[in-house]
């Protein structure tokens, strides 16, 4: 029909970003209380959740703090490293693809 406009909709695929596990690693020097504090401050864990993760770090060698997109995971790791360095603890935080 003359004068009629046709609009076509383009299908856009949205993919979720890859997610990464952020893990705290056990060492022989960082205190359990410090680990709990870090989990509450950086990862916004409740005291009960922080204690559970801290026990996993102590008994299993590492504990899962959360699963985040790469940029968020990287930022949280840097926050942990800065707090640990400030308090002179060797606490290490790492990430791996979820």
Buried (B, 14 or more C-beta within 10 A) or exposed (E): EEEEEEEEEEEEEEEEEEBBBBBBBBBEEBEEEBBBBBBBEBBEBEEEBBBBBBBBBBEEEBBBBBBBEEEBBBEBBEBBEEBBEEEEBEBBBBBEEE
